Amino acid sequence: MEPMKSVDIEQKRIEQKYDKGLVASTFIKYSAYIIIIFGLLYFLVRYVFPRL
């Protein structure tokens, strides 16, 4: 008969870190991109296309 073997089970918990500052800075960056693109489109429609 084999003796009982004791096995220790290690449990790992993975927690995702949520940085609000990083999310806010990314939101500001992409908002600036969108504003610049719409500003450029507005300029093209308002000033460039009527002259063609």
C-alpha positions as CSV (number, residue, x, y, z in Angstrom):
1,M,0.0,0.0,0.0
2,E,1.3,3.5,-0.9
3,P,1.5,6.2,1.7
4,M,-0.7,9.3,1.2
5,K,1.2,12.1,-0.5
6,S,0.6,15.6,0.6
7,V,0.5,18.1,-2.3
8,D,0.4,21.8,-1.8
9,I,-1.5,23.7,-4.4
10,E,-0.5,27.3,-5.0
11,Q,-3.2,29.6,-6.1
12,K,-2.5,32.7,-8.1
13,R,-4.9,35.5,-8.6
14,I,-4.4,37.9,-11.5
15,E,-5.7,41.4,-10.9
16,Q,-5.7,43.8,-13.7
17,K,-4.7,47.3,-12.7
18,Y,-6.9,50.1,-13.8
19,D,-5.2,53.4,-14.1
20,K,-7.7,56.3,-14.5
21,G,-5.0,58.7,-15.4
22,L,-3.9,56.6,-18.3
23,V,-7.4,56.3,-19.5
24,A,-8.0,60.0,-19.2
25,S,-4.8,60.9,-21.1
26,T,-5.7,58.5,-23.9
27,F,-9.2,59.9,-24.2
28,I,-7.8,63.5,-24.4
29,K,-5.3,62.4,-27.0
30,Y,-7.9,60.8,-29.3
31,S,-10.3,63.6,-28.7
32,A,-7.7,66.0,-29.9
33,Y,-7.1,63.9,-33.0
34,I,-10.9,64.0,-33.8
35,I,-11.1,67.7,-33.3
36,I,-8.1,68.3,-35.6
37,I,-9.6,66.1,-38.3
38,F,-13.0,67.8,-38.1
39,G,-11.4,71.2,-38.2
40,L,-9.4,70.3,-41.3
41,L,-12.6,69.0,-42.9
42,Y,-14.5,72.1,-42.0
43,F,-11.7,74.2,-43.5
44,L,-11.7,72.2,-46.7
45,V,-15.5,72.5,-47.1
46,R,-15.8,76.1,-46.1
47,Y,-12.8,77.7,-47.9
48,V,-11.2,75.3,-50.4
49,F,-14.1,73.6,-52.1
50,P,-16.0,76.8,-53.0
51,R,-13.0,78.1,-54.9
52,L,-12.7,75.1,-57.2
